[in-house]
Amino acid sequence: MSKKQTPDKAAKQGQSREDRLKSALKANLARRKAQMRAKSDGLSAPKPAGTKDKG
């Protein structure tokens, strides 16, 4: 008893899925770039006096 979708509805759902995936990929890429910038900024900046490394 599954509903059959008309080609128009299937195309719209496929397009909306593509839009969701595209926006998720863009957000993920932006987040990863921000993480890499933060890491590179953290490596080049000197550590404040009195801090100890854990480990």
CORJO-V700112 format. One record per pair of residues at least 24 apart in sequence whose C-alpha atoms are under 10 Angstrom apart, sorted by sequence separation. I is the first residue (numbers start at 1). J is the second residue. D is the distance in whole Angstrom. If there is no record, write none. Layout:
[[I	J	D] [I	J	D]]
This chain:
none
